């Protein structure tokens, strides 16, 4: 049997068996039974085992009372409870790293030094750390705090703090005002300058941390939306959803993608703008994550990286899929007055069409199960190019022979106008309905305009204002 003798740790020998082809037993088939050649009976599995084995020997030649090797210096640590423990509310730091002197103690965690710092465990686990200047911002599930780095705060009898240097790497921990945290979504964190953005799913809030403290930016017209979306981010089967936060340096926006668990097709991606202090747009893309680098905004999807706002890309082309832009309005110019909306007008680029112009629901029942629906709707209002045709039946983009007619928007003084043709079903009590009449009746109307698919598709589109001419409806 071949063997190898090795020296290990300079204080013992290791005798190790090595299995090779000569150690493999040869089996002989006889009457359907397999035995090793020369074996009179069924072999003992313990004898014929081919597993490797090794013996560590501390004495020369392995003899009784023979000369033994020196054991050398050994360290012994006695622990009363050797089980691992998870301190979800504590911080620990290593030794220093100095590139000038070559000192690298980043792998040194001396138990004899005070190298730990704990925060209140009642506020949950630490989810995110962010170093800002000489402070360390600690994001717990239910609280946001700030720890001083290489300094401490000494408070006077009046409560005024005096910052002093000290030997502590992590000094005094000071909590920010407000009972907000980052829940369990550290991926929602994004930073630009002195502004930090993140979500608090447990409180249905989107927050901004700045020099003035914590601000609930989800209150800027989106309270109901985030209450519904964040509360359903996790499902009842224990799956955790995702709230991916990103800073779009190109548009200076905080972009947030809410991706519920277990529903791959359901997600909401939207952005917050500091200038109007509001959530300005929804997007149709679902990023895995995103980041900004040198004035460019990048997102990742299915293992690929995509650059946004590329001048060579088509409009609304996200992850090689092109979609139309759409804007939804609510028209209610004279509250509590029944109206008839006669026209739809807008100022902007050519290429916008009206997908929906609907009045408020005034029937009996509900919009889902109406019993008597008196809601008025309009037909599709084509864009200026899309609705162009001539007397010979030619339509855009074919060559049109004057005179040219328009089935949708017409342009007057660079303003686009169109009549609203009623497309509502027959309703009891009305004398005329449908295309036989114009105008949309109701207290208010919900309007959706979008880009068409024929007018310089992929080019830039601008929309400055949308309005409607209306008159008071008869009682």
N, C-alpha and C positions, 0 to 999 in steps of 0.2 A: 504494500500500500504506500503510494507516494505521499510525502508530507513536506511542509515548508516550515522552517523555524524562523520566527521574526523577533525582533527586539521592540518592545512597546513601552513607551514612557520611561525608558532607561532604568526601570526597576522591576521588570518582569519579562518572561519569555512567553510567546504565544505559539503553541503547537496547533497547526491548522491542517485538517484533511482537505485535499483537493480532489474533486470527482473528475475523472476523465473516462475515455472510452474503455480502458482496461478494467475499470471498476464496475461497468455495467453488466449485470448477469445476463447470460444467454439462456433463453427459454426454449424448451423442447415440447412440442405438441404431441401428446400420446393419448389416444382414445378420448379426444375432446378435452383433456385436462392439461394445463400448462404447468411444467415444473422446470427448475433449473437443471442443466445437464449434470448428471452425477448425483442429484439429490434423490435420496431413497423415498422421501415422502414430501408432503406439502411444506414448503419452506416457512420459517418463522419470519413474519414481517419485520420484527425488530432486528433480525440478523441480516436480512437482505436489503435493508434500507439504504438508499443512495444519497441521503441528505448530507450536506456539509456539516462539519462539527469542528470545534476548536477548544483547546484547553490552555488556560493561562497558568503559568508556573513561575513562582517567585524564587525557587531554589535551583541551584546548578545541578544538572542531571536528574533532578526530581527525586533525589535520594532522601531517606529519612535523616534528619539532623545535619544535612549537608549545608554548605555555605549559602546563605540567602543574599539577595540583592538589597541595597538600601531603599527604604521606602520614600525617602525624600520628604519635603515639606508638604503637608496636606492641610487644607482649611476645612474646618467643621462648623456648620451653622445649625443651631438647634432651634427649630420652630415648633411652637406648641400646636399650631394649626397650619399645616403645610398646604392646605387647599387654596386655590386661586380665588381672589376676590375682585369684583368689578366696582370701582369707585367712579360712578357716572357723573359725579359732581366735583371731581378733583382734577387739578393740573399738576404735572410733574415736569421738571426741566433738567437737562443734562449739564455737563461741564461746558466751558467756553470753547470757542473756535477763533483763533487768531491767525490770519493768513500771513501776517508779516513775520511772526516768530515761529510759525509752523506748529503751534500748539493746537491740537485737535482732540478735545475731550467730549465730543458730541455723543460718544458711546459710553460715557462714564456717568453712572447714577449711584452716587455714594449714599449708602443708607445712614451714614453718620452725619450727613449734612441735612439742613432744613430745605429741601428742594420741592416741597409740595405746597399747594394752595388750594383750599376748598371753598366752594360757594354754597349757598343755602340749598340743601337737598330737597326742600319743600317745593322749589321751583323747577324740579325735573332735571333731566340730564343735560349736559353741555353738548350742543349740536354744532356750534360754529365758533371759530376764533378768527378775529381780524385785528391785525396790528396796524395802528394808525399813529404816526409820529412816535411819541413816547408813551402811548397808552395801548392796552390790550382790551379790545371789546369782546365780551363773553356773551354769546347767545345761548340761553337756556330755553327749555320748552315754554316756560311761563314768565321769563324775566330777561331783561337786557341789562348788563352791568358793564362797568369799565374798571379795569385794574391798572394801577400805576406801574410802570416798568422802571426799575432801578431807582425808585424814589418812594417816599411815603408822605402822607398828609397828616400833619399835627393840627388838631383843632383847639382853638382857644375857648375860653369860657363863654364868649359871645357866639360861638359856632362858626367862626371864620377859619378857613383851612390855610395852613402854611405848608408849602411843598418843600421837603428837605430830601437830600440824597441819603441813601442808606445801603446796607449790604444786601437787602432783599432784592432778588431779581423781579419777583411779582409782589408788588406792594399792596397798598390799601385797595379794597374792592368797593366801588361806589355804584349804586343802582340808579338807573335812569327812572324818571317818573313815569307812572303808568303801568298797569298790569298787563303788559304785552310781552310775548316771546316770539320764537320762530317755530313753535310746535315741533314737528319732526320733519320739516322740509328745508334743510339747509341748502338744497339746490335752488331755492327761490332767491337767494342772496345775490345782489348785484351792487356795484359801487361805481360812483363817478365823482371825483373830487372829494368833497366832504359830505356827500349824500350817500346813504346806504338804504337800499330797498329790499324788502323781504315780505313774506306772508306769515300770518298767524292763523292757521287753519282752525284751531280750536276756538277762536273768537271771530271767525268769519271776517277777517280784516286783512287789508294790504297796507303796509306801513312804510314810512320813510323816517330814517334816523339822521338828523342833521344837527347843526350847532344850536338850534332852538329846541332840541329834544325830539320826541317821537310824535309823528303826525299820521293820522289815519287817512291815507289818501283814497281809500275805497269809499269814503263818504262823499267824494266829489261826483255826485250823480249816479253812483253805481252800487249803492248799499244793498239793494235787493238782489242785484245780479251776483255779487260776491257771496252774499249770504246763502243763495241757492247752490252756487257752483262749488264753493269751498266745503260746504257741509256734506256734499255727496262725492267728494274726491276719493274717499275710501269706501269700499263696499262692505256688505254684511258678511262676506266670506273671509274676512281678514286680510284681503289684498290692499296694498297701499298705493294710492294714486301719486301723481307727480305734479309739482308746481314749479316749472322750470323758469327761472328768472334770468334775464340777460340785459346788458346795457348796450343800446344801439347808439354808438358814438356818431354815426353819420347823421341821424336825425335828432340826436340828443334826447332819446326816449328810453324809458324803462319798459321793456317788452316782457310780458308774462304769458306763458303757455300752460293752461290748466288741462291736465290729461288724467281723467278719472281711471280708476283701476278696473280692469276687466272689460272695458268698452273701447276697443282700439279705434273705432270710427268716430267716437264722440270726444271732441276737444274744443277748447276756446283759446285762441291766441290774440292778445290785444296789447295796446301800448298806452303808456301814460306820458303826457307832455307837461313839463313844468311851466311853459309860457302861458297857455290858457288855463292851467291847473285843471286838467280834465283828461279823461280817457278818450283819445281822439280817433282810434281806428281798430277794427278787427281785421285779422289776416287769415288766409286759408291754409297756411303751412303749419306743420307739426314738427318742431325741431326736437332732436335728442338733447342738444345743448347748444349754446351760442356764446360768442365772445367778440370783443372789439380789439383791433390791432391796427395802429397807425392810420387812423381816420377811416378804417374800413370795418364793416360789420359782417361776421361770418357765423353761419349755423351749420350743424352737423345733422345728417339724416341718412340712416341705413349705411353707416360706415363711410360716407362721403362728406366732403366739406364743400359748402356753397358760399359764394360771395354775393352779398346783396347790393342792390343799387348799381349794378354793372351797366354802364351806358350802352353796351352792346347787346344786352338782354332785352327780351320783349316785356311789355307791361304785364304785371301780375303773373310772371312766370316763376313759380316756386317749385323747386325740385323737378324740373322738366315737365311740369303740368301748368297750362295756361288757363286762367280763369278771368271772368269779367269783374270789373269794379262795380260796386253798387253802394248807393246811399239811400237811407230811409229818413223821411221827414214826417212830421205831424203838422197839418194845417188846421189852425183854429184861430183865425184872425179876430173874430168877434164872439167872445165867449157867450154861451147861452142863447144865441140867436140862431134859429134854423136858417140854413143857407143852401144855395144852389151854386156849386162850383162850376163855372162855365169853361174856363181855359186853364192851360198849364203853360208856364213861361219859365225860361231860364236864361242866364247869362253865363257863357263859357265857350268851350270848344265844340266843334261839330262832332257828332258821334254818340250823343246821349239819347237813350230811349226810355219811355215810361213803361215799366213792367206791371205796375199795379197802382191804381188810384181808387181807394175804397173808403166809403163813408163809415160812420160808426154803426154798430149793430143795434137795430131798433126793433127787432122782432120779438116774438114770444118764445121763451125757451133759452137756448144758449147757442153760441156759434158752433159748438160741436154737434148738438142735436136740436136744430132749429125747428120750431113748429110753424111759424109764419115769419119768414125772413124778409125784412124790408130793407136790407142792406144794398146800397147801390155800388156798382163796380163799373169800371170803364174798360174798353177794349185796349189792346196794346197800341201805344202811340209810337210810331216808327221814328227813327232819327231822320235828320235832314237828308242824308244820302240814302239811307235804307228805304225810305218811302218815295223816292223819286222814280217817275215813270213818264212815258210819252204816249201820244195817241195811237201809236202802233203796237202797243203791248210790250215794249222794251222796258226793262227795269235795271236799276243800278246793280252791278257795275258795267252793264252793257252800254254801248254807245247810244245816247239818247238824242232824238231829233226834236228840236223845239217845235211847238211849245212844250215845256216840261211841267208836269203836275206833281203835287206832293200829297201823299196819303197820311203824313204825320206832321212833323214840325216844318214850319216855313220860317225863313229868316227875314226879319225886318229890322233895319238899322242895327245889324249885328246882334239882334236879340231873337231867340228862337221861341215861337209861339205855336200852339196847337189847340184845337177845340176838343173837348172831352165828349166822346160818344158813349152813351149809356149802354151797358152790356148786362144789366141786371135781369133776372128772370121775371116772368109775369107775376104780378102781385095783386091779390084781391083788393079792390078798391081803387086801383089806378086805372085811368082811362087809356093812357098810352104808356108804353114801356119799351125797353130794349133800344135797338138802333133807330127807332122812330122818334126818339127824343134825345136831346143833348143835356149835358150837365149831370152833376152828381149831387144828390140831396143828402143833407145830414148836418149835424152840429159841427163835426170835425171830419177830417179825412186823413188817412194814412197813405203816403206816397212813397214808392220805391222807383228810383231811376238807376239805370246801369248803362255801361258801355255796350255798343253793338258789336257785331262780329264781322262787319264789312268795311268800316271806315278806318283806314290806316291802322289795321289791327296790330297792336303792339306799340303804337305811338303814344305820345303824351296827351293826356286829357285833363282839362281844367274845368272846374265848376265853381262859379262865384256866388250865384244866388238863384233860388227857385221860388216862384210865386204863382198865384192863381187869381183870376178875376172872379168875383162872386156877387150875387145879389141876395137880398133877403127873400126867403121862401114864403109863400102864402100860407096863412094859418087855416 
